[in-house]
C-alpha cells in the first residue's frame, strides 16, 4: 500500500517513525511519502517537508506566517493528489491536519488519525469535524476511548501511549 503521512512536530516524527516500522512488518509492499523528520526518513520513503519548516508557535507568529501556512496546505493537497495514496495518516498537529482531513475526505481518500487532537481539553466542538472527516481514529490515552465512544458515539481504537510502551520495553 501507499501511505501518505503528515507529522508536523518532533513528537509526531517519533511516533510516525515507530508506526512506519510496524507497518513495514505487516505490509511488505509499504511505500511512504511524508511530512516529518529524520526519524521517519530513517524508516525509508520520501520526505516532502521537514517539520522544522512547519513550526509556528503562538498567535503572532502564526499571523505573521499565515501566507506560508496557506501555501503549505495548498502544496500538501497537490502532493497528495499526485502521489495518490491508498491511505492518509495524520499524526496530531490538528491545526493543519484537520484542514487536510476535510479536503481529503471530500475527495474519497481514506483518512486515519493517529494521536487524537486534544478536543477533550479545548475546542470539543471539533468532534463534528472529526466524525465527518476521519475514517479511523487511534487514541493513546485510556480516557480518550470513553470520551469519544460514550460521550460522542464515535468508535475509536485505543492503541496505548507509544512512549509508555517504549519505557516498558
N, C-alpha and C positions, 0 to 999 in steps of 0.2 A: 504494500500500500504506500501511497504518497501522503506524507504528513507535513502540514504547514503549521509551525509552532511560533507563538508570539510570547516572549518573556521580556518585559520591558525594564526589569530591575535585576540587580545582582542576585537576590534571593531566588528570583524566578529562573535565572540561569542555572543555579544549583539544582533546583527541583526538576527543571525540564531535562537537564543532563541525566539525572537519575531515571526519569521517565523514559527517555530515549534508550538508555541502556536496557531497561526492562522490555521495551517494545521490540528491540532487536532480537531479544531472546525468544519472543513469541511470534515474531514476523520476520522471517529470514529475508524477505524482499523489501523491507522497510527502507524508504527513501525520505530524507529530511531536508526541508528548506525552512529557515527560521530567522527570527529576530532574537538575539540573545547575546551570549558572550563566549569566552574561551572554554568554559566547561562544556557547553553544548557543542562547540566546534570540535572538541576532542572526541566527541562521540561520532563524528562524521556528518557529512551533509554540507549544505551551503549556507553560510552565514550571510544574510542580506544586510542587516543593520545591527550594529553593536548597541547594547543597552545604554552605553555612555552617551550616545548621540540622542537619546530619548529622555534623559533625566532633567526634568524641570521641576523644581521644588518651590512651593509657596505660590500664593496668589499672584504677586507681582511678576515673578519670573515666568509663570505661565502666560500672563497677559503680554509680556514683552516678547515671548517666543510663540505667540499664537499662530502666526503665519507658518512657522517651521512645523508646528504640530499638525496643522491642517494639510501641509504638503506631505508630511509623513503618512497621514491617514490615506490621502489620495494615492500616494506611491504604493502603500501596502495593498490597497484594493486592486490596483493594476497588477501588482506582482502575484497576488493570489490568483487572479483571472488567468494570467499567463502560465502559471505553474499547474493549475487545475488539480488541486489535491483531492484525495479521497476523503480526508477529514482535516478539519481545522481545530487545533488545540490551543486554547487561550490559557495563559498562566497568570493569575492575579491581575495586576495592572489595569484596574477596571475603567479608568477614565478613557483610555484608548481602546481596550479590548471590547468593552460593551458597544462601542460605536461600530467596530468591525463585526461583532456578532450580529447586530441588527442588519447590516448590509449583507453579510454572508448568508444568513438565514433567508433573506428575501430572494436570493439567487439559488437557493436549494442546497447550499453547502451544509454538510453535517458539522455542527458546532459542538465541541466538547470544552467544558470549562474546568480546569484543574486548579484548585485553591480558590475557593469562592470569594467574591468581593465581600467585605465585612458589612453586609447590609443589616445584620443584627445589631451593629453598633451605631450606624448612621445611614440615612437615606434608605430606610426599609421599603419605601415605595418602589424601589428599583426591582422588587420581586416581579412586578408586572412585565418589565422588560426581560428579565431572566426567563420567565415562563414562556414568553413569546419567542425569544431569540436563541435559547440554549437547548440543545437536544439532550445533553447529559451533563450533569454537574457532579464533580468529585470533590468532596469536602474532607478536611483534615482534622477538624476538631469535633469531638464526640457530640457536643450540644448542637452543632450545626445541622446534623441529621434530623434531630427532633424539631428544630426551628423551621426547617424547610418542609418537612413532611407533615408534622402535626399542625403547625401554625398556618402554613401556606399551601398545604396539599400539593407539594411539588416533590416527586421522588428524587432522591439523590443517592450517590454511592459514597459511603464512608470508607476512606482508604487509609486512615491513620496519618499522623503527622510525620513527614519524612525525616525531620531532624531527631525526633524521639526514637524512630526506628534505627537511625544511624548510630545514636548513642547506645542503644540496646545491643547492637551488633558489636 
